């Protein structure tokens, strides 16, 4: 089965405009048994996924996704994005950016509504995050140079 492109557009619009008020509505976008994985967490179920988004809003200022591309095939979509935010507790006032992608697998429910059943984020935590921290960043860059030499 193929997910309608319009439904994918609706879900991607949610990510572009994600706000704290959306967290309580994630069951409209994820199946009850949905799985989520990124470089730091792996959870299953709408409530644990909602907790990840809730935590994001607690620790980051103005987090937002800028979607730059998508590839849609059958019931799957790969989305290329830039995640822009500011830390609330360190490097205050400085925009941060993480470049990455998400593999989304959709499933139609008994109600006929397509929802995300698998959400896997791919991004390089070392390059996109750790290298930007003052102390650990120099260590990460040194390791990178060692491996590449």
Secondary structure as the mmCIF struct_conf table of DSSP 4:
data_model
#
loop_
_struct_conf.conf_type_id
_struct_conf.id
_struct_conf.beg_label_comp_id
_struct_conf.beg_label_asym_id
_struct_conf.beg_label_seq_id
_struct_conf.end_label_comp_id
_struct_conf.end_label_asym_id
_struct_conf.end_label_seq_id
HELX_RH_AL_P HELX_RH_AL_P1 UNK A 5 UNK A 16
TURN_TY1_P TURN_TY1_P1 UNK A 17 UNK A 17
HELX_RH_3T_P HELX_RH_3T_P1 UNK A 20 UNK A 28
TURN_TY1_P TURN_TY1_P2 UNK A 29 UNK A 29
STRN STRN1 UNK A 30 UNK A 37
BEND BEND1 UNK A 39 UNK A 40
STRN STRN2 UNK A 42 UNK A 44
BEND BEND2 UNK A 45 UNK A 45
HELX_RH_AL_P HELX_RH_AL_P2 UNK A 46 UNK A 59
STRN STRN3 UNK A 60 UNK A 73
TURN_TY1_P TURN_TY1_P3 UNK A 74 UNK A 75
STRN STRN4 UNK A 76 UNK A 87
BEND BEND3 UNK A 88 UNK A 91
TURN_TY1_P TURN_TY1_P4 UNK A 92 UNK A 93
STRN STRN5 UNK A 96 UNK A 108
TURN_TY1_P TURN_TY1_P5 UNK A 110 UNK A 111
BEND BEND4 UNK A 112 UNK A 112
STRN STRN6 UNK A 114 UNK A 122
HELX_RH_AL_P HELX_RH_AL_P3 UNK A 125 UNK A 128
TURN_TY1_P TURN_TY1_P6 UNK A 129 UNK A 129
HELX_RH_3T_P HELX_RH_3T_P2 UNK A 130 UNK A 132
BEND BEND5 UNK A 133 UNK A 133
HELX_RH_AL_P HELX_RH_AL_P4 UNK A 134 UNK A 148
#
